Amino acid sequence: MTIAEAAQAAQLFTPYTLRGVTLHNRIVVSPMCQYSCQDGMATDWHLVHLGSRAVGGAGLVIAEATAVEAHGRISPEDLGLWDDAQIAPLARITAFLREHGAVPGVQLAHAGRKASTYRPWSGQGAVSVEEGGWDEVIAPSDVPFSANYPRPRAMTREDLVRVQEAFVAATRRALAASFEFIELHAAHGYLLHTFLSPLSNERTDEYGGDLDNRMRFPLQVVDAVRAAWPEELPLGVRLSATDWVPGGWTIDDSVILAQALRERGIDVITASSGGVSTQQQIPLGPGYQVPLAEAIRRETAIPTMAVGLITEPEQAEAILRAGQADLIALARELLRSPYWPLHAAGTLGVDLSWPDQYARARPASTVPVGARG
């Protein structure tokens, strides 16, 4: 096979365009919390963490769940975009990502009833005010995630307006920091997801009850963010496509929501799952969430990202070739191997350029036949 034929055969390394933004390949760095901020400010850790994945060849690098208000952080150490002072450190990172060929993205989030909790290596459950936590978290209803998590206050109409405005303000700051892609976090038991799921939304007003009512606030946030985000820049949503709990949110619900999102100008859905209930039963295994991305893509024609235990280049390529998703989002595999895209290109027979600084270390086995000197 010639180099051109190999490149053509490997869909993983073909460009992909969302609105006015073109990714040079289909590999996405999934948002992964680093719990390494003070007052929501990005640090050198974030520059190195995100920058190394751009150097490693990913097409889109999405910064971790970034809180739209201080009390919307998962932990006191989370990244934020609720203050203009947080723009400059992120702009430094987006410039580096772009310089090394990656499209810079950010995930905007509000943790809801999962806020004010410990980062993973510091403990579990609620963080006290004395340790940097806060004394009030909000959610659709006053139902805690679990016994050791904070009991939330049910949101008032004023809260709904304030949080929606916080998403819009963070969107404008993301633009000022030169991000080119935003993903809205509506998964994993955080605020927008808890409005969607009947397991966490017990409201009796127009924001609770039937499916249309439970979708109302997330869709209002989407409409407000889309109006504030430039028309030429893509906007995505991460969903927990199923709660994995009887009586909870289902893939059928996700298809209905995805259609509504498509009509509102959402460009891509990342199909994740779970996180809203401790009763979830997740059938973990390689690519276990891929069928969720496939179903949403098939039923709504909206592009999807597949994510979840995708580790091998051949596996990622097979997902794309089968039409199950349009993009491949990697998380823990890219923590283990920041240069996974470079090695994947060699495995799939694609002549992907290595950074000049690293070219001397490129294994001969990753250079396609005919390109070796």
Backbone hydrogen bonds, N-H to C=O, Kabsch-Sander energy under -0.5 kcal/mol:
donor,donor_aa,acceptor,acceptor_aa,energy
6,A,2,T,-2.6
7,A,3,I,-2.5
8,Q,4,A,-2.2
9,A,5,E,-2.2
10,A,6,A,-1.7
11,Q,9,A,-1.1
13,F,10,A,-1.3
14,T,11,Q,-1.9
16,Y,23,L,-2.0
18,L,21,V,-3.0
20,G,232,E,-2.3
21,V,18,L,-2.2
23,L,16,Y,-3.4
23,L,21,V,-0.5
26,R,12,L,-2.5
28,V,26,R,-0.5
28,V,328,I,-3.0
29,V,60,L,-3.3
30,S,28,V,-0.8
30,S,330,L,-2.7
37,C,77,E,-2.4
38,Q,41,M,-0.6
41,M,38,Q,-1.4
47,L,43,T,-1.6
48,V,44,D,-2.6
49,H,45,W,-3.1
50,L,46,H,-2.6
51,G,46,H,-0.5
51,G,47,L,-2.1
52,S,48,V,-2.4
53,R,49,H,-0.8
54,A,50,L,-1.4
55,V,51,G,-2.5
56,G,52,S,-1.6
57,G,54,A,-1.6
58,A,53,R,-1.9
59,G,27,I,-1.7
60,L,27,I,-1.7
61,V,103,V,-2.5
62,I,29,V,-1.8
62,I,60,L,-0.5
63,A,61,V,-0.6
63,A,105,G,-2.9
66,T,107,Q,-2.9
67,A,65,A,-0.6
67,A,79,L,-2.5
68,V,109,A,-1.8
72,G,69,E,-2.2
73,R,70,A,-1.2
78,D,75,S,-1.8
80,G,40,G,-2.2
81,L,67,A,-2.6
86,Q,83,D,-1.9
87,I,84,D,-1.8
88,A,84,D,-0.5
90,L,86,Q,-0.8
91,A,87,I,-2.4
92,R,88,A,-1.9
93,I,89,P,-1.0
94,T,90,L,-2.7
95,A,91,A,-2.1
96,F,92,R,-1.4
97,L,93,I,-2.5
98,R,94,T,-2.5
99,E,95,A,-2.2
100,H,96,F,-1.4
101,G,98,R,-1.8
102,A,97,L,-2.3
103,V,59,G,-2.5
105,G,61,V,-3.1
106,V,181,F,-1.9
107,Q,63,A,-1.1
107,Q,64,E,-0.7
108,L,106,V,-0.6
108,L,183,E,-2.1
109,A,66,T,-2.3
111,A,72,G,-2.5
114,K,111,A,-2.1
115,A,112,G,-1.5
116,S,73,R,-1.3
117,T,74,I,-3.0
118,Y,125,G,-1.9
122,S,119,R,-2.3
123,G,119,R,-0.8
126,A,148,N,-2.7
127,V,116,S,-2.9
131,E,128,S,-0.7
132,G,129,V,-1.6
133,G,128,S,-2.9
139,A,153,R,-1.7
143,V,141,S,-1.5
149,Y,146,S,-1.7
153,R,137,V,-2.9
155,M,139,A,-2.3
160,L,156,T,-2.0
161,V,157,R,-2.2
162,R,158,E,-2.5
163,V,159,D,-2.9
164,Q,160,L,-2.2
165,E,161,V,-2.4
166,A,162,R,-1.9
167,F,163,V,-2.2
168,V,164,Q,-1.9
169,A,165,E,-2.6
170,A,166,A,-2.4
171,T,167,F,-2.0
172,R,168,V,-2.0
173,R,169,A,-1.9
174,A,170,A,-2.5
175,L,171,T,-1.9
176,A,172,R,-2.0
177,A,173,R,-1.9
178,S,175,L,-1.7
179,F,174,A,-2.3
180,E,104,P,-2.9
181,F,104,P,-0.9
182,I,234,P,-1.3
183,E,106,V,-2.4
184,L,236,G,-2.6
185,H,108,L,-2.5
186,A,184,L,-0.9
186,A,238,R,-2.2
188,H,274,G,-0.8
190,Y,187,A,-1.8
191,L,110,H,-2.0
192,L,185,H,-0.5
194,T,190,Y,-2.3
195,F,191,L,-1.2
196,L,192,L,-1.3
197,S,193,H,-2.2
200,S,197,S,-1.2
201,N,197,S,-1.6
202,E,200,S,-0.7
208,G,205,D,-1.6
210,D,208,G,-0.7
214,R,210,D,-2.4
215,M,211,L,-1.9
216,R,212,D,-0.7
216,R,213,N,-0.8
217,F,213,N,-0.5
219,L,215,M,-2.3
220,Q,216,R,-2.0
221,V,217,F,-2.3
222,V,218,P,-2.3
223,D,219,L,-2.6
224,A,220,Q,-2.1
225,V,221,V,-2.6
226,R,222,V,-3.0
227,A,223,D,-1.8
228,A,224,A,-1.1
229,W,225,V,-1.5
233,L,230,P,-1.8
236,G,182,I,-3.2
237,V,268,V,-1.8
238,R,184,L,-2.7
239,L,237,V,-0.6
239,L,270,T,-2.5
240,S,186,A,-1.0
241,A,239,L,-1.0
241,A,272,S,-2.8
243,D,249,W,-2.6
248,G,245,V,-2.3
254,S,250,T,-2.0
255,V,251,I,-2.1
256,I,252,D,-1.7
257,L,253,D,-2.6
258,A,254,S,-3.1
259,Q,255,V,-1.9
260,A,256,I,-1.7
261,L,257,L,-2.6
262,R,258,A,-2.6
263,E,259,Q,-2.0
264,R,260,A,-0.9
264,R,261,L,-0.5
265,G,262,R,-1.5
266,I,261,L,-2.5
267,D,235,L,-3.2
268,V,235,L,-0.8
269,I,303,P,-2.1
270,T,237,V,-2.4
271,A,269,I,-0.7
271,A,305,M,-1.9
272,S,239,L,-2.7
272,S,270,T,-1.1
274,G,242,T,-2.9
280,Q,277,S,-1.2
281,Q,244,W,-1.9
282,I,280,Q,-0.5
284,L,282,I,-2.0
287,G,308,G,-0.6
287,G,309,L,-1.3
288,Y,285,G,-1.9
290,V,287,G,-1.6
292,L,289,Q,-1.0
293,A,289,Q,-1.4
294,E,290,V,-2.5
295,A,291,P,-2.3
296,I,292,L,-2.0
297,R,293,A,-2.3
298,R,294,E,-2.7
299,E,295,A,-2.5
300,T,296,I,-1.7
301,A,297,R,-1.9
302,I,296,I,-0.6
305,M,269,I,-2.5
306,A,327,L,-2.5
307,V,271,A,-0.6
308,G,329,A,-0.5
311,T,309,L,-0.6
316,A,312,E,-2.3
317,E,313,P,-2.7
318,A,314,E,-2.1
319,I,315,Q,-1.8
320,L,316,A,-1.7
321,R,317,E,-2.6
322,A,318,A,-1.9
323,G,320,L,-1.5
324,Q,319,I,-2.2
325,A,319,I,-0.7
326,D,304,T,-2.5
327,L,304,T,-1.6
328,I,26,R,-2.9
329,A,306,A,-2.9
329,A,327,L,-0.6
330,L,28,V,-2.8
330,L,328,I,-0.6
334,L,331,A,-1.2
335,L,331,A,-1.0
336,R,332,R,-2.3
337,S,333,E,-2.0
340,W,337,S,-1.8
342,L,56,G,-1.0
342,L,339,Y,-0.6
343,H,339,Y,-1.8
344,A,340,W,-3.0
345,A,341,P,-2.2
346,G,342,L,-1.4
347,T,343,H,-2.2
348,L,344,A,-2.3
349,G,346,G,-1.0
350,V,345,A,-3.3
352,L,350,V,-1.7
358,Y,355,P,-1.7
359,A,355,P,-1.2
361,A,358,Y,-2.2
362,R,359,A,-1.6
366,T,363,P,-1.8
367,V,364,A,-1.5
371,A,368,P,-2.5
